[in-house]
Each structure stands twice: as structure tokens, then as C-alpha cells.
Amino acid sequence: MRAADDILSAACSFKHPTHCNGYWQMFKRFLTDESGATAIEYGLIAGLIFLAIVTAVHYYIENTEAMYQRIGDAVVGATTHGE
């Protein structure tokens, strides 16, 4: 952080030094702000939960389709052998 401070102060000395102080303070506040980290973490957790739900529903649908296919085949087989 000290190196960034030195670089920015050197850059500000060439232009309007009074304007650079406000920008530098805003930049420091941006670098130390962690308020968005919680929102990102909640977003990642929600994304993982959504992925788990989609995977479970996909697995459920595949198994349900296979079950109804077996039932349908058994019904068709029972009706054709009975004739």
C-alpha cells in the first residue's frame, strides 16, 4: 500500500495537487472497503444452491422418465401377450 501511495503522490505532484488529495482519499477508501464482499459471498452461495437444485431435479426427471418407460413397456407387454 505504501508503494501505491508513493506512486500516486508522485503523479499528483505534476498536476493539480489540491484535486489529487480528494481522489487519493476516495481510492484508499475503495481499496479498504469490504462491504461488497458479503454480497458476493451470498451470491456465490445462492449460485451453488441453485446448481444443486437443478442437478437434483435433472436426476429426478431422468429417473421418473425411466420408471414410466418401464411401466409403459410392462403394460404393453402384458396386453400383447394376453391376446
C-alpha positions as CSV (number, residue, x, y, z in Angstrom):
1,M,0.0,0.0,0.0
2,R,2.9,2.3,0.7
3,A,4.3,1.9,-2.9
4,A,0.9,2.8,-4.3
5,D,0.9,5.9,-2.1
6,D,4.3,7.0,-3.3
7,I,3.3,6.4,-7.0
8,L,0.1,8.4,-6.7
9,S,1.7,11.2,-4.8
10,A,4.4,11.5,-7.5
11,A,1.8,11.5,-10.2
12,C,-0.3,14.1,-8.4
13,S,2.7,16.5,-7.9
14,F,2.7,17.2,-11.7
15,K,-0.9,18.2,-11.9
16,H,-3.3,19.9,-9.5
17,P,-2.1,18.7,-6.1
18,T,-5.2,20.1,-4.4
19,H,-7.5,17.9,-6.5
20,C,-5.4,14.8,-6.1
21,N,-5.9,14.6,-2.3
22,G,-9.7,14.0,-2.6
23,Y,-9.1,11.4,-5.3
24,W,-6.5,9.6,-3.3
25,Q,-8.7,9.5,-0.2
26,M,-11.5,8.1,-2.4
27,F,-9.1,5.5,-3.9
28,K,-7.9,4.5,-0.4
29,R,-11.5,4.1,0.8
30,F,-12.2,1.9,-2.3
31,L,-9.2,-0.3,-1.6
32,T,-10.1,-0.9,2.1
33,D,-13.9,-1.2,1.5
34,E,-15.1,-4.8,2.2
35,S,-18.9,-4.2,2.2
36,G,-19.4,-5.8,-1.2
37,A,-17.6,-9.0,-0.2
38,T,-20.5,-10.2,1.8
39,A,-22.9,-9.7,-1.1
40,I,-20.6,-11.6,-3.4
41,E,-20.3,-14.4,-0.9
42,Y,-24.1,-14.6,-0.6
43,G,-24.3,-14.6,-4.4
44,L,-21.9,-17.5,-4.7
45,I,-23.7,-19.5,-2.1
46,A,-27.1,-18.9,-3.8
47,G,-25.5,-19.9,-7.1
48,L,-24.2,-23.2,-5.6
49,I,-27.6,-23.9,-4.1
50,F,-29.3,-23.2,-7.4
51,L,-26.8,-25.6,-9.2
52,A,-27.5,-28.3,-6.6
53,I,-31.3,-27.9,-7.1
54,V,-31.0,-28.0,-10.9
55,T,-28.8,-31.2,-10.7
56,A,-31.3,-32.9,-8.3
57,V,-34.3,-32.0,-10.5
58,H,-32.5,-33.2,-13.6
59,Y,-31.6,-36.5,-11.8
60,Y,-35.2,-36.9,-10.6
61,I,-36.7,-36.3,-14.1
62,E,-34.4,-38.8,-15.7
63,N,-35.3,-41.5,-13.1
64,T,-39.0,-40.7,-13.4
65,E,-38.9,-40.9,-17.2
66,A,-37.1,-44.3,-16.9
67,M,-39.7,-45.5,-14.4
68,Y,-42.7,-44.6,-16.6
69,Q,-41.0,-46.1,-19.6
70,R,-40.6,-49.4,-17.7
71,I,-44.2,-49.2,-16.6
72,G,-45.4,-48.5,-20.1
73,D,-43.3,-51.3,-21.6
74,A,-44.7,-53.7,-18.9
75,V,-48.3,-52.7,-19.7
76,V,-47.8,-53.0,-23.4
77,G,-46.1,-56.4,-22.9
78,A,-48.9,-57.6,-20.7
79,T,-51.6,-56.6,-23.1
80,T,-49.9,-58.1,-26.2
81,H,-49.1,-61.4,-24.6
82,G,-52.6,-61.8,-23.2
83,E,-54.2,-61.8,-26.7
